[in-house]
Amino acid sequence: MTVATVRSSEIDVVDEEALVEIAQMLGPGIASRRSETYAQRRISDETISELKRSGLFRLLQPKRYGGYEASYRTVMRVTEELASACPSTGWVFAVLSDHQWIMSLYPERAQDEVWADDPDTLISSCFAPRATAQRVDGGYRVSGKWSFSSGCDHARWAMLGAFVDDGNGRQITTHLLVPMDDLEIIDDWFVLGLNGSGSKSLGGTDIFVPEHRAVTYEQMNTATAPGRAVHPDYAMCRAPRRAFTVFTLSPVMVSIARQAYALVTDGLRGRISRGVRVAEQQSVQLKIAEAGALIDIAA
């Protein structure tokens, strides 16, 4: 089975090793575009297309829309494999894959709007409440600028954080689902590390968001979001968001640590200082061993 012919129906969702193998198959191509990714400050369209064709973006997507409802461990393993080829690609994959689960928490109508016509639709985000939305008839009105929306160049929708007054003076953090057509991508992602993630800002003015395109942070963390009733057999819809947030990007960090470790150890092999091979010094060996052990523990 080649990457070009992989389709959702061809992958057994319980076969974690097969999914990890697909990520490994994609690795050489992603690695060959690593320099291009960093030069363009975004993931290439070719890489995104390959990831879509491979079905890997569907790991956490509900079965109802063609997804696998895979375990979070599977997503972490796949993320680490992709990040080993290109850390920025691994980062964007992790974020956009996580959003497939988060999207499953929204009301059914919102999910249909996103996935019914195109199950491969991707959603970016900025969950931090960087604006205040006003309640209006049928929904909300919001204006603002939201930063660090990784992979937004490839998304058709965005989930944006905003404060909403509950009517009793309490500000409720709410995640509003907005089509990218209502937003401007602000090209302000100029950084040293992971610059290929394209984590640009999004901006919009007087955007109307219908009531059915909103989920509160509290609903996500208490497993009471509307999507629980839409996907009663999908365990992740009954899981608190907070319990998994820390695991989304940690595989990328582990992969970067492994790559840094390899660079250091390879560089030490032939290095000589004051007539002594550095790699043979006990103090260096102890530090290298300690670093390797810490990486293994983290993994």
Secondary structure, 3 states (H helix, E strand, C coil): CCHHHCCHHHCCCCCHHHHHHHHHHHHHHHHHCHHHHHHHCCCCHHHHHHHHHHCHHHCCCCHHHCCCCCCHHHHHHHHHHHHHHCHHHHHHHHHHHHHHHHHCCCCHHHHHHHHCCCCCCCEEEEEEEEEEEEEECCEEEEEEEEEEECCHHHCCEEEEEEEEECCCCCEEEEEEEEEHHHCEEECCCCCCCCHHHCCEEEEEEEEEEEHHHEEEHHHHHCCCCCHHHHCCCCHHHHCCCHHHHHHHCHHHHHHHHHHHHHHHHHHHHCCEECCEEHHHCHHHHHHHHHHHHHHHHHC
